[in-house]
């Protein structure tokens, strides 16, 4: 297999891509493991996940990697969110965290 492009994607999209691939050819063991993990832990549909990632990157200037993790985990408290935002190179005020959580709730509700 040849890597053409590297891009962070939400678990739900990985699940759908691996499921589609599984229909045409058998998955490698690591792919089957990734599909199992994505099936168990993805919380949003792929379209909502991608829209959430786009909104987080554009509105809050989060890196794509961080936004994908937020979409995968769907934090519900400021403490959970703060852990995910730790890799960002800036400080988030409590009101910023609440605004991000409101956006996340918009996609989960």
Buried (B, 14 or more C-beta within 10 A) or exposed (E): EEEEEEEBBBBBBBBBBBEEBEEEEEBEEEBEEBBEBBBEEBBBBBEBBBBBBEBBBEEBEBBBEBBBBBBBBBBEEBEBBEEBBEEBEEEBEEEBBEBBBEBBEEBEE
